[in-house]
Amino acid sequence: MSKSDKPSEVSADVNPSNQAAARATGTVAAQAEGSAAPKKKRKYSRGLKQFQKSERSLAKVNRRISRAVASGFGTYYERSDASSRKKRDGAIKDAVKNWGKGMSKAIRKASDAPNDVASAFDTKAVRRQIRQVARLLTPF
């Protein structure tokens, strides 16, 4: 029997009434019963939609930067701890090196933040507002 002749397998977590339908169509249900429902669509007031979307994007930037800084300090702490265990006064001797490794990791993780800020304001509505201001400021 070749692969194409085999009946399609249906996982055990799919409802038995749906298994027959899944076999008939050759598909397997993507979600088992009891799994989380899809996220609801966000609701915005007419004039505040762009402001709220920009605010969410900037919150994402803040979250990225704070996680990067925390990761950098975590790296510094771990390396400093390892240095102090390896040699006498190791934490002091390797302080600059450990700090550099921590900062390097923080900068690497936070490097997408400027791009996130740019994409937060690179929207159709913002470009439209910039054109309107430019028209007002240009005499002819």
C-alpha positions in Angstrom: 0.0 0.0 0.0 1.5 3.4 -1.0 1.3 6.5 1.0 -1.5 7.9 -1.1 -3.6 4.7 -0.5 -3.4 5.0 3.3 -6.5 6.4 5.0 -5.9 9.8 6.5 -5.1 9.6 10.2 -7.1 11.7 12.6 -5.8 12.6 16.0 -7.5 11.2 19.1 -8.3 14.7 20.6 -10.7 15.5 17.8 -14.4 15.1 18.5 -15.6 11.6 17.2 -18.4 13.2 15.3 -15.8 15.4 13.5 -13.5 12.5 12.8 -15.8 11.1 10.2 -16.0 14.4 8.4 -12.2 14.9 8.7 -11.6 11.5 7.1 -14.1 12.2 4.3 -12.5 15.5 3.4 -9.0 14.3 4.1 -8.4 17.1 6.6 -7.7 17.1 10.3 -9.4 19.6 12.6 -6.8 22.3 13.5 -8.1 22.9 17.0 -9.3 20.4 19.6 -12.4 21.1 21.6 -11.8 23.2 24.7 -8.9 25.1 23.1 -8.7 28.9 23.3 -11.0 30.9 21.1 -9.5 33.3 18.6 -8.7 36.8 19.8 -11.4 39.4 19.5 -10.9 42.3 17.1 -9.9 45.6 18.8 -12.6 48.3 18.9 -11.7 51.9 18.4 -13.6 55.2 18.3 -13.7 56.9 15.0 -11.2 59.6 15.6 -9.0 57.8 18.1 -8.0 54.7 16.2 -4.7 55.9 14.9 -3.7 57.3 18.3 -4.4 54.0 20.0 -2.6 52.0 17.4 0.5 54.3 17.8 0.3 54.0 21.5 0.2 50.1 21.3 3.2 50.2 19.0 5.2 52.5 21.4 4.2 50.2 24.3 5.8 47.4 22.3 9.0 49.4 21.9 9.1 50.1 25.6 8.5 46.4 26.4 11.3 45.4 24.0 13.8 47.9 25.5 13.0 46.9 29.1 13.4 43.2 28.3 16.7 43.9 26.6 18.0 45.9 29.6 16.9 43.1 32.0 18.6 40.5 29.8 21.8 42.6 29.7 21.9 42.9 33.5 21.1 39.2 33.8 24.1 38.4 31.6 26.3 40.7 33.7 25.1 39.2 36.9 25.7 35.6 35.7 29.1 36.4 34.4 30.1 38.3 37.5 29.0 35.4 39.7 31.0 32.9 37.6 34.1 35.2 37.7 33.8 35.5 41.5 33.7 31.7 41.8 36.6 31.0 39.4 39.2 33.3 41.0 39.9 35.5 43.9 38.4 39.0 43.4 37.3 37.7 40.0 34.2 39.8 40.0 36.3 43.0 40.4 39.0 41.8 38.0 36.5 40.9 35.2 34.0 43.7 36.0 34.6 45.7 32.8 34.6 42.6 30.6 31.4 41.3 32.2 29.8 44.7 31.9 30.7 44.9 28.2 29.2 41.4 27.6 26.0 42.4 29.3 25.7 45.7 27.5 26.5 44.0 24.2 23.6 41.6 24.7 21.2 44.4 25.8 22.1 46.5 22.7 21.7 43.5 20.4 18.3 42.7 21.8 17.1 46.3 21.7 18.4 47.0 18.2 15.0 46.7 16.6 13.5 49.4 18.8 14.2 52.3 16.4 12.6 50.4 13.5 9.6 49.7 15.7 9.2 53.4 16.4 9.5 54.2 12.7 6.9 51.7 11.8 4.6 53.0 14.5 4.4 56.3 12.7 4.7 55.1 9.1 1.0 54.7 8.5 -1.4 56.0 5.9 -3.0 58.4 8.3 0.3 59.9 9.5 1.5 60.4 5.9 -1.9 62.1 5.1 -1.5 64.5 8.1 2.1 65.3 7.0 0.9 66.2 3.5 -1.8 68.4 4.9 0.7 70.3 7.1 3.1 70.6 4.3 0.3 72.1 2.1 -0.5 74.6 4.8 3.1 75.7 5.2 3.9 75.9 1.5 2.8 79.3 0.0 2.1 78.0 -3.5 
